[in-house]
Amino acid sequence: MNGARCDAVAMQARRPGRPKGTGRRAALLVAATLVALALPACTNEGDTLIVNGLDCGLIRLDVSGDWVVTYTPGAAFTVNCDDPLRNNTLVDVTGFSFVYPDAVSFASPSGASFNIIGAGPDRANELLASVEADSCLALVQTWEEDNQGWVQCLGTMDLNSNLIGGFCDSFDLDTDGDGAADVACDLDHTLLASIATPPV
C-alpha cells in the first residue's frame, strides 16, 4: 500500500508538461533571493561587523576610555563560598564614584565580547569587565581593597545613555595576594551600582 502511494506521488510530480529539474531551480532561486535580502542587514562599523537584528550594535569604541563606577552605599555578607571558612565575610561599598581612566578594551579570545581592564591606585586590574557583542550584557567587577576582592555586577549596557545598571550578587576573594581571584562567593543580598561607560 505504501509503495503504491509513493508511486502515485512520483507520477503526479512527473506529470506531462512539467520539465524535469524545475523544483531544483525554484529552490535555488528562493535561496538566492533570501541571501540577497539578507545582505543589507549587515553594516560595517569600522572594527566590528554588525548583523542588524542579531546583536545590540556594540563596537569596541563604546567600551574604550574612562569608566566611572558608583555604588549605592551598602553592605552584604559572603555565603556559599568555595572555601566555607570565607563565609560571613563583610563586603561593604560606599557611594563614592571611582574613575578608571583610559580603560583598555580588546576582543575576547574566547567569546563574542569585548574585555575591559582598568587600573586603580592599588592594582593594574581593579576594573575587570566583559560586554557581550550580541546582547550588551555586561559583567563588571571592581576591586575592593578593604575586602581584598572583586565585587561582581551584572547588567545590560544601554548604548544611548552609556550606562549599565549593575546588580551585584557575588564576590571573588584574592586570599593569597597574587592578584587573581581564588575563592568565589555569593552575597547574601544584592548590592547596586551605576556604571558609566565611555561616551563615543
Contact map, one row per residue, 1 for C-alpha under 8 A:
11111000000000000000000000000000000000000000000000000000000000000000000000000000000000000000000000000000000000000000000000000000000000000000000000000000000000000000000000000000000000000000000000000000
11111100000000000000000000000000000000000000000000000000000000000000000000000000000000000000000000000000000000000000000000000000000000000000000000000000000000000000000000000000000000000000000000000000
11111110000000000000000000000000000000000000000000000000000000000000000000000000000000000000000000000000000000000000000000000000000000000000000000000000000000000000000000000000000000000000000000000000
11111111000000000000000000000000000000000000000000000000000000000000000000000000000000000000000000000000000000000000000000000000000000000000000000000000000000000000000000000000000000000000000000000000
11111111100000000000000000000000000000000000000000000000000000000000000000000000000000000000000000000000000000000000000000000000000000000000000000000000000000000000000000000000000000000000000000000000
01111111110000000000000000000000000000000000000000000000000000000000000000000000000000000000000000000000000000000000000000000000000000000000000000000000000000000000000000000000000000000000000000000000
00111111111000000000000000000000000000000000000000000000000000000000000000000000000000000000000000000000000000000000000000000000000000000000000000000000000000000000000000000000000000000000000000000000
00011111111100000000000000000000000000000000000000000000000000000000000000000000000000000000000000000000000000000000000000000000000000000000000000000000000000000000000000000000000000000000000000000000
00001111111110000000000000000000000000000000000000000000000000000000000000000000000000000000000000000000000000000000000000000000000000000000000000000000000000000000000000000000000000000000000000000000
00000111111111000000000000000000000000000000000000000000000000000000000000000000000000000000000000000000000000000000000000000000000000000000000000000000000000000000000000000000000000000000000000000000
00000011111111100000000000000000000000000000000000000000000000000000000000000000000000000000000000000000000000000000000000000000000000000000000000000000000000000000000000000000000000000000000000000000
00000001111111100000000000000000000000000000000000000000000000000000000000000000000000000000000000000000000000000000000000000000000000000000000000000000000000000000000000000000000000000000000000000000
00000000111111100000000000000000000000000000000000000000000000000000000000000000000000000000000000000000000000000000000000000000000000000000000000000000000000000000000000000000000000000000000000000000
00000000011111110101000000000000000000000000000000000000000000000000000000000000000000000000000000000000000000000000000000000000000000000000000000000000000000000000000000000000000000000000000000000000
00000000001111111100000000000000000000000000000000000000000000000000000000000000000000000000000000000000000000000000000000000000000000000000000000000000000000000000000000000000000000000000000000000000
00000000000001111110000000000000000000000000000000000000000000000000000000000000000000000000000000000000000000000000000000000000000000000000000000000000000000000000000000000000000000000000000000000000
00000000000000111110000000000000000000000000000000000000000000000000000000000000000000000000000000000000000000000000000000000000000000000000000000000000000000000000000000000000000000000000000000000000
00000000000001111111010000000000000000000000000000000000000000000000000000000000000000000000000000000000000000000000000000000000000000000000000000000000000000000000000000000000000000000000000000000000
00000000000000011111110000000000000000000000000000000000000000000000000000000000000000000000000000000000000000000000000000000000000000000000000000000000000000000000000000000000000000000000000000000000
00000000000001000111111000000000000000000000000000000000000000000000000000000000000000000000000000000000000000000000000000000000000000000000000000000000000000000000000000000000000000000000000000000000
00000000000000000011111110000000000000000000000000000000000000000000000000000000000000000000000000000000000000000000000000000000000000000000000000000000000000000000000000000000000000000000000000000000
00000000000000000111111111000000000000000000000000000000000000000000000000000000000000000000000000000000000000000000000000000000000000000000000000000000000000000000000000000000000000000000000000000000
00000000000000000001111111100000000000000000000000000000000000000000000000000000000000000000000000000000000000000000000000000000000000000000000000000000000000000000000000000000000000000000000000000000
00000000000000000000111111110000000000000000000000000000000000000000000000000000000000000000000000000000000000000000000000000000000000000000000000000000000000000000000000000000000000000000000000000000
00000000000000000000111111111000000000000000000000000000000000000000000000000000000000000000000000000000000000000000000000000000000000000000000000000000000000000000000000000000000000000000000000000000
00000000000000000000011111111100000000000000000000000000000000000000000000000000000000000000000000000000000000000000000000000000000000000000000000000000000000000000000000000000000000000000000000000000
00000000000000000000001111111110000000000000000000000000000000000000000000000000000000000000000000000000000000000000000000000000000000000000000000000000000000000000000000000000000000000000000000000000
00000000000000000000000111111111000000000000000000000000000000000000000000000000000000000000000000000000000000000000000000000000000000000000000000000000000000000000000000000000000000000000000000000000
00000000000000000000000011111111100000000000000000000000000000000000000000000000000000000000000000000000000000000000000000000000000000000000000000000000000000000000000000000000000000000000000000000000
00000000000000000000000001111111110000000000000000000000000000000000000000000000000000000000000000000000000000000000000000000000000000000000000000000000000000000000000000000000000000000000000000000000
00000000000000000000000000111111111000000000000000000000000000000000000000000000000000000000000000000000000000000000000000000000000000000000000000000000000000000000000000000000000000000000000000000000
00000000000000000000000000011111111100000000000000000000000000000000000000000000000000000000000000000000000000000000000000000000000000000000000000000000000000000000000000000000000000000000000000000000
00000000000000000000000000001111111110000000000000000000000000000000000000000000000000000000000000000000000000000000000000000000000000000000000000000000000000000000000000000000000000000000000000000000
00000000000000000000000000000111111111000000000000000000000000000000000000000000000000000000000000000000000000000000000000000000000000000000000000000000000000000000000000000000000000000000000000000000
00000000000000000000000000000011111111100000000000000000000000000000000000000000000000000000000000000000000000000000000000000000000000000000000000000000000000000000000000000000000000000000000000000000
00000000000000000000000000000001111111110000000000000000000000000000000000000000000000000000000000000000000000000000000000000000000000000000000000000000000000000000000000000000000000000000000000000000
00000000000000000000000000000000111111111000000000000000000000000000000000000000000000000000000000000000000000000000000000000000000000000000000000000000000000000000000000000000000000000000000000000000
00000000000000000000000000000000011111111100000000000000000000000000000000000000000000000000000000000000000000000000000000000000000000000000000000000000000000000000000000000000000000000000000000000000
00000000000000000000000000000000001111111100000000000000000000000000000000000000000000000000000000000000000000000000000000000000000000000000000000000000000000000000000000000000000000000000000000000000
00000000000000000000000000000000000111111110000000000000000000000000000000000000000000000000000000000000000000000000000000000000000000000000000000000000000000000000000000000000000000000000000000000000
00000000000000000000000000000000000011111110000000111000000000000000000000000000000000000000000000000000000000000000000000000000000000000000000000000000000000000000000000000000000000000000000000000000
00000000000000000000000000000000000001111111000011110000000000000000000000000000000000000000000000000000000000000000000000000000000000000000000000000000000000000000000000000000000000000000000000000000
00000000000000000000000000000000000000011111100011110000000000000000000000000000000000000000000000000000000000000000000000000000000000000000000000000000000000000000000000000000000000000000000000000000
00000000000000000000000000000000000000000111111111000000000000000000000000000000000000000000000000000000000000000000000000000000000000000000000000000000000000000000000000000000000000000000000000000000
00000000000000000000000000000000000000000011111111000000001000000000000000000000000000000000000000000000000000000000000000000000000000000000000000000000000000000000000000000000000000000000000000000000
00000000000000000000000000000000000000000001111110000000000000000000000000000000000000000000000000000000000000000000000000000000000000000000000000000000000000000000000000000000000000000000000000000000
00000000000000000000000000000000000000000001111110000000001100000000000000000000000000000000000000000000000000000000000000000000000000000000000000000000000000000000000000000000000000000000000000000000
00000000000000000000000000000000000000000001111111000000001100000000000000000000000000000000000000000000000000000000000000000000000000000000000000000000000000000000000000000000000000000000000000000000
00000000000000000000000000000000000000000111111111100000000000000000000000000000000000000000000000000000000000000000000000000000000000000000000000000000000000000000000000000000000000000000000000000000
00000000000000000000000000000000000000000111100111110010100000000000000000000000000000000000000000000000000000000000000000000000000000000000000000000000000000000000000000000000000000000000000000000000
00000000000000000000000000000000000000001110000011111110000000000000000000000000000000000000000000000000000000000000000000000000000000000000000000000000000000000000000000000000000000000000000000000000
00000000000000000000000000000000000000001110000001111110100000000000000000000000000000000000000000000000000000000000000000000000000000000000000000000000000000000000000000000000000000000000000000000000
00000000000000000000000000000000000000001000000000111111000000000000000000000000000000000000000000000000000000000000000000000000000000000000000000000000000000000000000000000000000000000000000000000000
00000000000000000000000000000000000000000000000000111111000000000000000000000000000000000000000000000000000000000000000000000000000001000000000000000000000000000000000000000000000000000000000000000000
00000000000000000000000000000000000000000000000001111111110000000000000000000000000000000000000000000000000000000000000000000000000011100000000000000000000000000000000000000000000000000000000000000000
00000000000000000000000000000000000000000000000000001111110000000000000000000000000000000000000000000000000000000000000000000000000011110000000000000000000000000000000000000000000000000000000000000000
00000000000000000000000000000000000000000000000001010011111000000000000000000000000000000000000000000000000000000000000000000000000011000000000000000000000000000000000000000000000000000000000000000000
00000000000000000000000000000000000000000000000000000011111101000000000000000000000000000000000000000000000000000000000000000000000011010000000000000000000000100000000000000000000000000000000000000000
00000000000000000000000000000000000000000000101100000000111111100000000000000000000000000000000000000000000000000000000000000000000010000000000000000000000000000000000000000000000000000000000000000000
00000000000000000000000000000000000000000000001100000000011111110000000000000000000000000000000000000000111000000100000000000000000000000000000000000000000000000000000000000000000000000000000000000000
00000000000000000000000000000000000000000000000000000000001111110000000000000000000000000000000000000000000000000000000000000000000000000000000000000000000000000000000000000000000000000000000000000001
00000000000000000000000000000000000000000000000000000000011111110000000000000000000000000000000000000000000000000000000000000000000000000000000000000000000000100100000000000000000000000000000000001111
00000000000000000000000000000000000000000000000000000000001111111000000000000000000000000000000000000000100000000101000000000000000000000000000000000000000000000000000000000000000000000000000000001100
00000000000000000000000000000000000000000000000000000000000111111100000000000000000000000000000000000111100000000001000000000000000000000000000000000000000000000000000000000000000000000000000000000100
00000000000000000000000000000000000000000000000000000000000000111110000000000000000000000000000000001111000000000000000000000000000000000000000000000000000000000000000000000000000000000000000000001100
00000000000000000000000000000000000000000000000000000000000000011111000000000000000000000000000000111110000000000000000000000000000000000000000000000000000000000000000000000000000000000000000000001100
00000000000000000000000000000000000000000000000000000000000000001111100000000000000000000000000000111110000000000000010000000000000000000000000000000000000000000000000000000000000000000000000000111100
00000000000000000000000000000000000000000000000000000000000000000111110000000000000000000000000011110000000000000000000000000000000000000000000000000000000000000000000000000000000000000000000000111000
00000000000000000000000000000000000000000000000000000000000000000011111000000000000000000000000011100000000000000000000000000000000000000000000000000000000000000000000000000000000000000000000011110000
00000000000000000000000000000000000000000000000000000000000000000001111100000000000000000000001111000000000000000000000000000000000000000000000000000000000000000000000000000000000000000000000011100000
00000000000000000000000000000000000000000000000000000000000000000000111110000000000000000000111110000000000000000000000000000000000000000000000000000000000000000000000000000000000000000000001111000000
00000000000000000000000000000000000000000000000000000000000000000000011111000000000000000000111000000000000000000000000000000000000000000000000000000000000000000000000000000000000000000000001111000000
00000000000000000000000000000000000000000000000000000000000000000000001111100000000000000001111000000000000000000000000000000000000000000000000000000000000000000000000000000000000000000000000000000000
00000000000000000000000000000000000000000000000000000000000000000000000111110000000000000001110000000000000000000000000000000000000000000000000000000000000000000000000000000000000000000000001000000000
00000000000000000000000000000000000000000000000000000000000000000000000011111000000000000111100000000000000000000000000000000000000000000000000000000000000000000000000000000000000000000000001000000000
00000000000000000000000000000000000000000000000000000000000000000000000001111100000000000111000000000000000000000000000000000000000000000000000000000000000000000000000000000000000000000011111000000000
00000000000000000000000000000000000000000000000000000000000000000000000000111110000000111110000000000000000000000000000000000000000000000000000000000000000000000000000000000000000000000011100000000000
00000000000000000000000000000000000000000000000000000000000000000000000000011111100001111110000000000000000000000000000000000000000000000000000000000000000000000000000001100000000000001111000000000000
00000000000000000000000000000000000000000000000000000000000000000000000000001111100000110000000000000000000000000000000000000000000000000000000000000000000000000000000000000000000000001111000000000000
00000000000000000000000000000000000000000000000000000000000000000000000000000111110100100000000000000000000000000000000000000000000000000000000000000000000000000000000000000000000000001100000000000000
00000000000000000000000000000000000000000000000000000000000000000000000000000111111111100000000000000000000000000000000000000000000000000000000000000000000000000000000000000000000000111100000000000000
00000000000000000000000000000000000000000000000000000000000000000000000000000001111100000000000000000000000000000000000000000000000000000000000000000000000000000000000000000000000000111000000000000000
00000000000000000000000000000000000000000000000000000000000000000000000000000000111111100000000000000000000000000000000000000000000000000000000000000000000000000000000000000000000000100000000000000000
00000000000000000000000000000000000000000000000000000000000000000000000000000001111111100000000000000000000000000000000000000000000000000000000000000000000000000000000000000000000000000000000000000000
00000000000000000000000000000000000000000000000000000000000000000000000000000000101111100000000000000000000000000000000000000000000000000000000000000000000000000000000000000000000000000000000000000000
00000000000000000000000000000000000000000000000000000000000000000000000000000100101111111000000000000000000000000000000000000000000000000000000000000000000000000000000000000000000000000000000000000000
00000000000000000000000000000000000000000000000000000000000000000000000000001111101111111000000000000000000000000000000000000000000000000000000000000000000000000000000000000000000000001000000000000000
00000000000000000000000000000000000000000000000000000000000000000000000000001110000001111100000000000000000000000000000000000000000000000000000000000000000000000000000000000000000000000000000000000000
00000000000000000000000000000000000000000000000000000000000000000000000000001100000001111110000000000000000000000000000000000000000000000000000000000000000000000000000000000000000000000000000000000000
00000000000000000000000000000000000000000000000000000000000000000000000000111100000000011111000000000000000000000000000000000000000000000000000000100000000000000000000000000000000000000000000000000000
00000000000000000000000000000000000000000000000000000000000000000000000000111100000000001111100000000000000000000000000000000000000000000000000000100000000000000000000000000000000000000000000000000000
00000000000000000000000000000000000000000000000000000000000000000000000011110000000000000111110000000000000000000000000000000000000000000000000000100000000000000000000000000000000000000000000000000000
00000000000000000000000000000000000000000000000000000000000000000000001111100000000000000011111000000000000000000000000000000000000000000000000100000000000000000000000000000000000000000000000000000000
00000000000000000000000000000000000000000000000000000000000000000000001111000000000000000001111100000000000000000000000000000000000000000000000000000000000000000000000000000000000000000000000000000000
00000000000000000000000000000000000000000000000000000000000000000000011110000000000000000000111110000000000000000000000000000000000000000000000000000000000000000000000000000000000000000000000000000000
00000000000000000000000000000000000000000000000000000000000000000000011000000000000000000000011111000000000000000000000000000000000000000000000000000000000000000000000000000000000000000000000000000000
00000000000000000000000000000000000000000000000000000000000000000001111000000000000000000000001111100000000000000000000000000000000000000000000000000000000000000000000000000000000000000000000000000000
00000000000000000000000000000000000000000000000000000000000000000001110000000000000000000000000111110000000000000000000000000000000000000000000000000000000000000000000000000000000000000000000000000000
00000000000000000000000000000000000000000000000000000000000000000111100000000000000000000000000011111000000000000000000000000000000000000000000000000000000000000000000000000000000000000000000000000000
00000000000000000000000000000000000000000000000000000000000000000111000000000000000000000000000001111110000000000000011100000010000000000000000000000000000000000000000000000000000000000000000000000000
00000000000000000000000000000000000000000000000000000000000000001110000000000000000000000000000000111110000000000000011000000000000000000000000000000000000000000000000000000000000000000000000000000000
00000000000000000000000000000000000000000000000000000000000000011110000000000000000000000000000000011111000000000000010000000000000000000000000000000000000000000000000000000000000000000000000000000000
00000000000000000000000000000000000000000000000000000000000000011110000000000000000000000000000000011111100000000001111000000000000000000000000000000000000000000000000000000000000000000000000000000000
00000000000000000000000000000000000000000000000000000000000000011000000000000000000000000000000000000111110000000001110000000000000000000000000000000000000000000000000000000000000000000000000000000000
00000000000000000000000000000000000000000000000000000000000100110000000000000000000000000000000000000011111000000111100000000000000000000000000000000000000000000000000000000000000000000000000000000000
00000000000000000000000000000000000000000000000000000000000100000000000000000000000000000000000000000001111100000111000000000000000000000000000000000000000000000000000000000000000000000000000000000000
00000000000000000000000000000000000000000000000000000000000100000000000000000000000000000000000000000000111110011110000000000000000000000000000000000000000000000000000000000000000000000000000000000000
00000000000000000000000000000000000000000000000000000000000000000000000000000000000000000000000000000000011111111110000000000000000000000000000000000000000000000000000000000000000000000000000000000000
00000000000000000000000000000000000000000000000000000000000000000000000000000000000000000000000000000000001111100000000000000000000000000000000000000000000000000000000000000000000000000000000000000000
00000000000000000000000000000000000000000000000000000000000000000000000000000000000000000000000000000000000111110000000000000000000000000000000000000000000000000000000000000000000000000000000000000000
00000000000000000000000000000000000000000000000000000000000000000000000000000000000000000000000000000000000111111000000000000000000000000000000000000000000000000000000000000000000000000000000000000000
00000000000000000000000000000000000000000000000000000000000000000000000000000000000000000000000000000000001101111100000000000000000111000000000000000000000000000000000000000000000000000000000000000000
00000000000000000000000000000000000000000000000000000000000000000000000000000000000000000000000000000000001100111110000000000000011111000000000000000000000000000000000000000000000000000000000000000000
00000000000000000000000000000000000000000000000000000000000100100000000000000000000000000000000000000000111100011111000000000000011110000000000000000000000000000000000000000000000000000000000000000000
00000000000000000000000000000000000000000000000000000000000000000000000000000000000000000000000000000000111100001111100000000001111000000000000000000000000000000000000000000000000000000000000000000000
00000000000000000000000000000000000000000000000000000000000000110000000000000000000000000000000000000011110000000111110000000011110000000000000000000000000000000000000000000000000000000000000000000000
00000000000000000000000000000000000000000000000000000000000000000000000000000000000000000000000000000011100000000011111000011111100000000000000000000000000000000000000000000000000000000000000000000000
00000000000000000000000000000000000000000000000000000000000000000010000000000000000000000000000000011111000000000001111100011111000000000000000000000000000000000000000000000000000000000000000000000000
00000000000000000000000000000000000000000000000000000000000000000000000000000000000000000000000000011010000000000000111110111110000000000000000000000000000000000000000000000000000000000000000000000000
00000000000000000000000000000000000000000000000000000000000000000000000000000000000000000000000000010000000000000000011111111110000000000000000000000000000000000000000000000000000000000000000000000000
00000000000000000000000000000000000000000000000000000000000000000000000000000000000000000000000000000000000000000000001111100000000000000000000000000000000000000000000000000000000000000000000000000000
00000000000000000000000000000000000000000000000000000000000000000000000000000000000000000000000000000000000000000000000111110100000000000000000010000000000000000000000000000000000000000000000000000000
00000000000000000000000000000000000000000000000000000000000000000000000000000000000000000000000000000000000000000000001111111100000000000000000000000000000000000000000000000000001000000000000000000000
00000000000000000000000000000000000000000000000000000000000000000000000000000000000000000000000000000000000000000000111101111100000000000000000000000000000000000000000000000000000000000000000000000000
00000000000000000000000000000000000000000000000000000000000000000000000000000000000000000000000000000000000000000000111100111111000000000000001000000000000000000000000000000000000000000000000000000000
00000000000000000000000000000000000000000000000000000000000000000000000000000000000000000000000000000000000000000000111101111111000000000000111000000100000000000000000000000000000000000000000000000000
00000000000000000000000000000000000000000000000000000000000000000000000000000000000000000000000000010000000000000001111100001111100000000001111000000000000000000000000000000000000000000000000000000000
00000000000000000000000000000000000000000000000000000000000000000000000000000000000000000000000000000000000000000011110000001111110000000001110000000000000000000000000000000000000000000000000000000000
00000000000000000000000000000000000000000000000000000000000000000000000000000000000000000000000000000000000000000011100000000011111000000111100000000000000000000000000000000000000000000000000000000000
00000000000000000000000000000000000000000000000000000000000000000000000000000000000000000000000000000000000000001111000000000001111100000111000000000000000000000000000000000000000000000000000000000000
00000000000000000000000000000000000000000000000000000000000000000000000000000000000000000000000000000000000000001110000000000000111110011110000000000000000010000000000000000000000000000000000000000000
00000000000000000000000000000000000000000000000000000000000000000000000000000000000000000000000000000000000000011100000000000000011111111100000000000000000000000000000000000000000000000000000000000000
00000000000000000000000000000000000000000000000000000011111000000000000000000000000000000000000000000000000000011100000000000000001111110000000000000000000000000000000000000000000000000000000000000000
00000000000000000000000000000000000000000000000000000111110000000000000000000000000000000000000000000000000000011000000000000000000111110000000000000000000000000000000000000000000000000000000000000000
00000000000000000000000000000000000000000000000000000011000000000000000000000000000000000000000000000000000000000000000000000000000111111000000000000000000100000000000000000000000000000000000000000000
00000000000000000000000000000000000000000000000000000001010000000000000000000000000000000000000000000000000000000000000000000000001111111100000000000000000111000000000000000000000000000000000000000000
00000000000000000000000000000000000000000000000000000000000000000000000000000000000000000000000000000000000000000000000000000000001100111110000000000000011110000000000000000000000000000000000000000000
00000000000000000000000000000000000000000000000000000000000000000000000000000000000000000000000000000000000000000000000000000000111100011111000000000000011110000001000000000000000000000000000000000000
00000000000000000000000000000000000000000000000000000000000000000000000000000000000000000000000000000000000000000000000000000000111000001111100000000001111000000000000000000000000000000000000000000000
00000000000000000000000000000000000000000000000000000000000000000000000000000000000000000000000000000000000000000000000000000011110000000111110000000001110000000000010000000000000000000000000000000000
00000000000000000000000000000000000000000000000000000000000000000000000000000000000000000000000000000000000000000000000000000111100000000011111000000111100000000000000000000000000000000000000000000000
00000000000000000000000000000000000000000000000000000000000000000000000000000000000000000000000000000000000000000000000000000111000000000001111100000111000000000000000000000000000000000000000000000000
00000000000000000000000000000000000000000000000000000000000000000000000000000000000000000000000000000000000000000000000000001110000000000000111110011110000000000000000000000000000000000000000000000000
00000000000000000000000000000000000000000000000000000000000000000000000000000000000000000000100000000000000000000000000000000000000000000000011111111110000000000000000000000000000000000000000000000000
00000000000000000000000000000000000000000000000000000000000000000000000000000000000000000000000000000000000000000000000001000000000000000000001111111000000000000000000000000000000000000000000000000000
00000000000000000000000000000000000000000000000000000000000000000000000000000000000000000000000000000000000000000000000000000000000000000000000111110000000000000000000000000000000000000000000000000000
00000000000000000000000000000000000000000000000000000000000000000000000000000000000000000111000000000000000000000000000000000000000000000000000111111000000000000000000000001000000000000000000000000000
00000000000000000000000000000000000000000000000000000000000000000000000000000000000000000000000000000000000000000000000000000000000000000000001111111100000000000000000000001110000000000000000000000000
00000000000000000000000000000000000000000000000000000000000000000000000000000000000000000000000000000000000000000000000000000000000000000000001110111110000000000000000000111100000010000000000000000000
00000000000000000000000000000000000000000000000000000000000000000000000000000000000000000000000000000000000000000000000000000100000000000000111100011111000000000000000000111000000010000000000000000000
00000000000000000000000000000000000000000000000000000000000000000000000000000000000000000000000000000000000000000000000000000000000000000000111100001111100000000000000111110000000000000000000000000000
00000000000000000000000000000000000000000000000000000000000000000000000000000000000000000000000000000000000000000000000000000000000000000011110000000111110000000000000111110000000000000000000000000000
00000000000000000000000000000000000000000000000000000000000000000000000000000000000000000000000000000000000000000000000000000000000000000011100000000011111000000000011111000000000000000000000110000000
00000000000000000000000000000000000000000000000000000000000000000000000000000000000000000000000000000000000000000000000000000000000000001111000000000001111100000000111100000000000000000000000000000000
00000000000000000000000000000000000000000000000000000000000000000000000000000000000000000000000000000000000000000000000000000000000000001110000000000000111110000001111000000000000000000000000000000000
00000000000000000000000000000000000000000000000000000000000000000000000000000000000000000000000000000000000000000000000000000000000000111100000000000000011111000001110000000000000000000000000000000000
00000000000000000000000000000000000000000000000000000000000000000000000000000000000000000000000000000000000000000000000000000000001000011100000000000000001111100111100000000000000000000000000000000000
00000000000000000000000000000000000000000000000000000000000000000000000000000000000000000000000000000000000000000000000000000000000000010000000000000000000111111111000000000000000000000000000000000000
00000000000000000000000000000000000000000000000000000000010001000000000000000000000000000000000000000000000000000000000000000000000000000000000000000000000011111110000000000000000000000000000000000000
00000000000000000000000000000000000000000000000000000000000000000000000000000000000000000000000000000000000000000000000000000000000000000000000000000000000001111100000000000000000000000000000000000000
00000000000000000000000000000000000000000000000000000000000000000000000000000000000000000000000000000000000000000000000000000000000000000000000000000000000001111110000000000000000000000000000000000000
00000000000000000000000000000000000000000000000000000000000001000000000000000000000000000000000000000000000000000000000000000000000000000000000000000000000011111111000000000000000000000000000000011110
00000000000000000000000000000000000000000000000000000000000000000000000000000000000000000000000000000000000000000000000000000000000000000000000000000000000011101111100000000000000000000000000001111000
00000000000000000000000000000000000000000000000000000000000000000000000000000000000000000000000000000000000000000000000000000000000000000100000000000000001111000111110000000000000000000000000001111000
00000000000000000000000000000000000000000000000000000000000000000000000000000000000000000000000000000000000000000000000000000000000000000000000000000000011110000011111000000000000000000000000111100000
00000000000000000000000000000000000000000000000000000000000000000000000000000000000000000000000000000000000000000000000000000000000000000001000000000000111100000001111100000000000000000000000111100000
00000000000000000000000000000000000000000000000000000000000000000000000000000000000000000000000000000000000000000000000000000000000000000000000000000000111000000000111110000000000000000000011110000000
00000000000000000000000000000000000000000000000000000000000000000000000000000000000000000000000000000000000000000000000000000000000000000000000000000011110000000000011111000000000000000000011110000000
00000000000000000000000000000000000000000000000000000000000000000000000000000000000000000000000000000000000000000000000000000000000000000000000000000011100000000000001111100000000000000111111000000000
00000000000000000000000000000000000000000000000000000000000000000000000000000100000000000000000000000000000000000000000000000000000000000000000000000011100000000000000111110000000000011110000000000000
00000000000000000000000000000000000000000000000000000000000000000000000000000100000000000000000000000000000000000000000000000000000000000000000000001111000000000000000011111000000000011110000000000000
00000000000000000000000000000000000000000000000000000000000000000000000000000000000000000000000000000000000000000000000000000000000000000000000000001111000000000000000001111100000011111000000000000000
00000000000000000000000000000000000000000000000000000000000000000000000000000000000000000000000000000000000000000000000000000000000000000000000000111100000000000000000000111110000011111000000000000000
00000000000000000000000000000000000000000000000000000000000000000000000000000000000000000000000000000000000000000000000000000000000000000000000000011000000000000000000000011111111111100000000000000000
00000000000000000000000000000000000000000000000000000000000000000000000000000000000000000000000000000000000000000000000000000000000000000000000000010000000000000000000000001111100011100000000000000000
00000000000000000000000000000000000000000000000000000000000000000000000000000000000000000000000000000000000000000000000000000000000000000000000000000000000000000000000000000111110001000000000000000000
00000000000000000000000000000000000000000000000000000000000000000000000000000000000000000000000000000000000000000000000000000000000000000000000000000000000000000000000000000111111100000000000000000000
00000000000000000000000000000000000000000000000000000000000000000000000000000000000000000000000000000000000000000000000000000000000000000000000000000000000000000000000000000101111100000000000000000000
00000000000000000000000000000000000000000000000000000000000000000000000000000000000000000000000000000000000000000000000000100000000000000000000000000000000000000000000000000100111110000000000000000000
00000000000000000000000000000000000000000000000000000000000000000000000000000000000000000000000000000000000000000000000000000000000000000000000000000000000000000000000000000100111111000000000000000000
00000000000000000000000000000000000000000000000000000000000000000000000000000000000000000000000000000000000000000000000000000000000000000000000000001100000000000000000000011110001111110000000000000000
00000000000000000000000000000000000000000000000000000000000000000000000000000000000000000000000000000000000000000000000000000000000000000000000000000000000000000000000000011111000111110000000000000000
00000000000000000000000000000000000000000000000000000000000000000000000000000000111000000000000000000000000000000000000000000000000000000000000000000000000000000000000000011110000011111000000000000000
00000000000000000000000000000000000000000000000000000000000000000000000000000000110000000000000000000000000000000000000000000000000000000000000000000000000000000000000001111000000011111100000000000000
00000000000000000000000000000000000000000000000000000000000000000000000000000111110000100000000000000000000000000000000000000000000000000000000000000000000000000000000001111000000000111110000000000000
00000000000000000000000000000000000000000000000000000000000000000000000000000111100000000000000000000000000000000000000000000000000000000000000000000000000000000000000011100000000000011111000000000000
00000000000000000000000000000000000000000000000000000000000000000000000000011110000000000000000000000000000000000000000000000000000000000000000000000000000000000000000011100000000000001111110000000000
00000000000000000000000000000000000000000000000000000000000000000000000000011110000000000000000000000000000000000000000000000000000000000000000000000000000000000000000010000000000000000111110000000000
00000000000000000000000000000000000000000000000000000000000000000000000000011000000000000000000000000000000000000000000000000000000000000000000000000000000000000000000010000000000000000011111000000000
00000000000000000000000000000000000000000000000000000000000000000000000000010000000000000000000000000000000000000000000000000000000000000000000000000000000000000000001110000000000000000011111100000000
00000000000000000000000000000000000000000000000000000000000000000000001101110000000000000000000000000000000000000000000000000000000000000000000000000000000000000000001110000000000000000000111110000000
00000000000000000000000000000000000000000000000000000000000000000000001100000000000000000000000000000000000000000000000000000000000000000000000000000000100000000000111100000000000000000000011111000000
00000000000000000000000000000000000000000000000000000000000000000000111100000000000000000000000000000000000000000000000000000000000000000000000000000000100000000000111100000000000000000000001111100000
00000000000000000000000000000000000000000000000000000000000000000000111100000000000000000000000000000000000000000000000000000000000000000000000000000000000000000011110000000000000000000000000111110000
00000000000000000000000000000000000000000000000000000000000000000011110000000000000000000000000000000000000000000000000000000000000000000000000000000000000000000011110000000000000000000000000011111000
00000000000000000000000000000000000000000000000000000000000000000011100000000000000000000000000000000000000000000000000000000000000000000000000000000000000000000111000000000000000000000000000001111100
00000000000000000000000000000000000000000000000000000000000001101111000000000000000000000000000000000000000000000000000000000000000000000000000000000000000000000111000000000000000000000000000000111110
00000000000000000000000000000000000000000000000000000000000001111110000000000000000000000000000000000000000000000000000000000000000000000000000000000000000000000100000000000000000000000000000000011111
00000000000000000000000000000000000000000000000000000000000001000000000000000000000000000000000000000000000000000000000000000000000000000000000000000000000000000100000000000000000000000000000000001111
00000000000000000000000000000000000000000000000000000000000011000000000000000000000000000000000000000000000000000000000000000000000000000000000000000000000000000000000000000000000000000000000000000111
